[in-house]
Amino acid sequence: QVQLQESGPRMVQPSETLSLTCAVSGYSITSGYSWAWIRQPPGKGLEWIGSVTHRGGTYYTPSLSSRLTISQDTSKNQFSLRLSSVTAADTAFYYCARRGSNDRTRRPYFFDFWGQGTPVTVSS
Amino acid sequence: EVVLTQSPGTLSLSPGERATLSCRASQSVIIDLAWYQRRPGQAPRLLVYGASSRATGIPDRFSGSGSGTNFTLTIDRLEPEDFAVYFCQQYGSSPVTFGQGTKVEIK
């Protein structure tokens, strides 16, 4: 069974960098699939923010692309999110998830496995 | 981007009753729609994809239907563990988008 688990600081100062890690078990992230970060701000719907492919390629939602970096740590079978220059608008519950198809494309798809999510608050 | 509108926001039902949840898309997504369940403290769980295909291990009391812009998730005979938040997601066009969710609560 594939399992994902997010970790990272729950509080970040405005203008600082938000860093989260998603540890994956039950599947090697370099074997296939793309691996995504999704967030849900308070009172709003879920928002896909970006993904990393099994080969380390990345694709991001345009509104965050200038501040966002997603990368792999293949030695630990995990992938990470770094979001710079955060503001209160980045306060959200952050999830990692696996794109549900191993078709080696970036075509939109559903997500078949998710982590429990972690809350992040941007506040001084 | 495609906007998904879920209704109702909250559904108050008793165990054993049927729940009918709606997800409406602002433009056609054909059948590229998924449903998820989220229980407090747990990872979201994929229930349905392709509008009507149940994911692995999902009980047959969960069923999805619809196409184009109107979709429904039906939960027959609610079990105690079914009281949760349900949200839809479209993957018919980029970027993927999600509905706001429907909370199914115990009446």
Interface residues (C-beta under 8 A of the other chain):
Chain A: L4 K44 G45 L46 E47 W48 T61 Y95 A97 G100 R107 P108 Y109 F110 F111 D112 F113 W114 G115 Q116 G117
Chain B: L4 D32 A34 Y36 G41 Q42 A43 P44 R45 L46 Y49 A55 F87 Q89 Q90 Y91 G92 S93 S94 P95 V96 T97 F98 G99 Q100 G101
